[in-house]
Amino acid sequence: MKRTHLHHVASNHTVDFSLEQRDGSFRWTRGDTGEELQGQVVFTAPGEGFLDLHGRIVPFQAAPLEVKGITRGIELWMLGRVLLLERVEEAGGRARGPGAPTSGEVLAPMPGTILQIRVQPGDAVEVGTPLVIMESMKMEMTLASTVTGRVEAVGCKVGELVDMGTVLVRVHKAEDGTEGTAQAGTRDRSGTEAERDARA
Amino acid sequence: MFRKVLIANRGEIAVRIAQTLQQMGIIVMAVFSAVDRAALHVQAADEAWALERPVGHEPHALAAGKGVPTQPYLDGERIVALALERGADAIHPGYGFLSENADFARQCEEAGVCFIGPPSEVIRQMGDKIVSKRIMSEAGVPVVPGAQAAAVGGSEALRLAEEIGFPVLVKAAAGGGGKGMRVVESPADLDAALEASSREARHAFGDPTVFMEKYLTRPRHVEFQVLCDHHGNAVHLFERECSIQRRHQKIVEETPSPALDPELRLRMGAAALKAVRAVGYRNAGTVEFIVAPDGSFYFLEMNTRLQVEHPITEMTVGMDLVRAQVVVAAGHPLPFTQSDLRPRGHALECRIYAEDPTRGFLPCTGTIRRHRPPHGPWIRVDSGVMEGSVVSVHHDPMLAKLVTWGETRDEALARMRWALSRYVVLGVHTNIEFLQALMGHPSFREGDLHTHFLSEHTVAGRDEVAPEAEAWAAAGLAHHHLPRPHGSVPADGRSGETGKAVFPSPWDTVGAWRMDR
């Protein structure tokens, strides 16, 4: 039985649940409260259908949540409301904080133009290291690393017009679990850092 | 009657016009830009032709690429050429784009292709806010005090402004949409405001001319639909109120206006007819008024085209306005008089936009993964998108208009709230939930509307409400059954059943989940 952790950013709730399904019947059990929901599910087409909860009908619509061609989770419509679900990696058993993208990715928060790229693949970075500067709606934004680790890939070019959600830089999180904290004394004194400082 | 009509537009209005034309037995010709190759308005037409000019067809005496507008739907020369090449005997310009471009209307007239709208000279006169107000004022139509002369700054401007009475509104003569518009509360701020507005106007419209008007607090925008044939007959089709706006973009419209009693409606209707006679108007148009809290009203401007919100008039008057436009353009007299027109009930329109309410309603781009508009009695959806449609930066982010009718305003409103709760759009953020909250707001239900409604009232969404158990369960269950989007690769790089998985492998790829909204 797979347990899944969910964090609802807007209401700041963390929920984990398990789901059993056999034929058209299902049982959903919430981890922290033990709240259960049982009923039937009928799919009328891929990603759409309705729940039949002891006669109460609840239709839903679901589609993959895509950001720049990569499926990040699902988008669910139910009862007049659209909910976005993102898959995030477990981070030492805790759910990630609000707005944190997966594995140190930095996404464009809105459509805009890339002004400067401060890093290249291989560079060591810390939480807060500026990675990309972009301009959108006449505002300049500096996008910084959310993890400590090494730059894995740069997904944009200077002068490029990017969509909201474009992965601009992917940082591979360091394995020793120091994510979220800047460590004194762990500065990378390799040549790559010196090169980066010279370019900045 | 016309045999073939070219629709010089795109999106929902092009689809809507095509529907009526086809129902009248007229062949519909669409035009499309490269990004609109698969658009709904192309599919809706009988024939369609690309707007981008073939190589070698650039206009004479111009370098390659010069003189051809970057927005293909503004290439009037190309559009008229296509109409002539393909035997279209009329062009319907829709709204926006070339619909109020006097030069384009004249090109059509000169080429012998009927422009479904007013004469080009009328478009030109009504396109200049200063000229149009002068014409109206001379015809005895009340105009907003002070809009007569272009303001040039200095002591003359100050004298004019004091005559009007502060606060004054500085506006651009050549355009709208809020550009070049500023409220000036005190004389000390006047010169700086005039200068700044003039600069903005030059940048936005190519014309730095600005003028001043009395600024009315809590104004209501009430517009009258008019229709004139080529035989001197003119009628108005009553009013619409468009008082919920953001950044001068309309969001909600309704008819009848809660601000008008029968007596005011009669007087404003008469003023609208006086306006159309003053300019020799033909075909459909809209006369815009501003209504002060004390019930006094003033001419603001005239729109010489069919408007976005025309469906609410159609629902209450019981008439197809596009059909009326075509019939009038083909030379037939109006088959009814003013006294034949009796509006019934109440209609509301909500504009569905691809925008993110959590990010200041920033327009969104993306691909529409699911589009399921509501259906039912007296529910109308005019949409230009379908599943698979791409919402891009090139065009207006309006996805659709949702219109409801009821015997009473309460009934139309209840129907609208039901319809909004059933409207599914996945793939882009929309303002649907915002509209639900707005329709439920006590002040909106009271009909207490004015143009600053949104800055004065907080319209609260349900973002902070945790999803219910049913949503968690459905999300978990649906994950098994998601349709695979074209070309996508799961973040972990695995593709489930090789090549063709329509139902991707579920639980071995799922990790921790986060509900983002």
Interface residues (C-beta under 8 A of the other chain):
Chain A: K2 T4 H5 L6 H7 H8 V9 A10 S11 H13 V15 F17 L19 Q21 F26 W28 R30 E35 L37 V41 F43 A45 P46 G47 E48 G49 L51 L53 V58 F60 Q61 A62 A63 P64 E66 G69 I70 T71 R72 G73 I74 E75 L76 W77 M78 L79 G80 R81 V82 L83 L84 L85 E86 R87 V88 E89 E90 A95 R96 T102 P109 M110 P111 M137 D163 M164
Chain B: R359 L362 C364 T365 G366 T367 R369 R370 R372 V393 L420 S421 R422 V424 V425 L426 G427 H429 T430 I432 E433 Q436 R462 D463 E464 V465 A466 P467 A469 E470 A471 W472 A473 A474 A475 G476 L477 A478 H479 H480 H481 L482 P483 R484 P485 G487 S488 V489 P490 A491 V502 F503 W507 T509 V510 G511 A512 W513 R514 M515 D516 R517
